[in-house]
């Protein structure tokens, strides 16, 4: 479920891109500080965005300095590691762990080594944030149960990741109704994007996919998306519009350029690409 919450780099101000890179490198540093070199692989654009979001909600404007990257020995803008950065690092580990565990349950046995390598770091994150771990275990368990039941309820299945995003944010920072609605619909949208993205692969391998359950098996992705363009477009756009409506009512004080670019342009671009049948969403190079 990673790789969808990405800024639109081509239409991003240089100052905002530097801020995003600072958060990205800051997340990587926090992961290295709390778990070692291998844990840095949990760094993602999605959790980088989430770190910016947490700092914005909390009204914490972190210090950004140019420091030498331990991986390529180049100077880059980096957010100074603070409490929210450390929490974001633990979130990155927990989300990766449970996402990998879900993939393994779906039959992707090649991901077993990743789960084993993350086991100790996951235990450490769980100890620091037991309520977040409890939430993820519960909701991923609920998702697994619905998948085993071969549920065709899009709302019920997408609700699992939606609740994760909303309730996890509630546990980490103080939220209000608009933030709750925003994070809920963001989590729902991420699940739906992933399901639409995987219709062909899941159809071929006989894996569970709620979109396939509702619209039938996919043999040709371009043809499938064209045939169901109106319904799938409405499904994604209605969730996206509810998310944007809530975001517009939020009091954004920190990282507004990064957040607005990702929400108004980046996510919108991902939806357009998926509906056109592009195999996998592009990432940006930092």
Buried (B, 14 or more C-beta within 10 A) or exposed (E): BBBBBBBBBEEBEEEBBBBBBBBBBBBBBBBBBBBEEEBBBBBBBBBBBBBBBBBBBBEBEBEBEEBEEEEEEEEBBBBEBBEBBBBBBBBBBBBBBBBBBBBBBBEBEEBEEBBEBBEEBBEBBBEBBEEBBEBBBBBBEBBBEBBEEEBEEBEBBBBBBBBBBBBBBBBBBEBEEBBBBBBBBBBBBBBBBBBBBBBBEBBEEEBBBBBBBBBEBBEEBEEBBEBBEEEBBEBBBEBBEBBBEBBEEBEBEBBBBBBBBBBBBBBBBBBEBBBEBBEEBEEBEB
